[in-house]
Structures are given as C-alpha cells and as structure tokens.
Amino acid sequence: MEIQQYIMTQNDCYKQGKKIVPQMIMVHSVGSKGTMFKSRWWPAWNKPDVSKCVHYFIDTEGIYQCL
C-alpha cells in the first residue's frame, strides 16, 4: 500500500512551526469498520483549535501521513 500525504496544515500543532526530532512514530487506526480517514478524521483534525497532531492514520483504503 502506498503512503499518501495529507499534511494537517490548518492544525494549531502544525502552525506552531516547531521542529521536533521524533523518537517514535504513533500510527492510529481509524478504529472501526466503515470509519474512513478522509471523511471522518481528516476534517476533524485538520482545522484550527486542534492542538494535537498524528503522524499517520490507517484505514481499509490506505495509509495517510499527516505530519
């Protein structure tokens, strides 16, 4: 499966512009069958007033890099 980039540029965490040196990578599954990253999690995380970021999401259609 190819990794698709969906960088969360509207997220407050991303907008801080801090450079970090990751020591681990957190990969999140969408958690339930039928819950898709693009329709559910992308709009929920890629917006102002969200101060947390996720490195990757995985659903049944793909792998999505967010940071």
Beta strands, then each sheet from edge to edge (+ up, - down):
strand 1: 3-5
strand 2: 27-29
strand 3: 56-59
strand 4: 62-65
sheet 1: 1+ 4+ 3- 2-
end
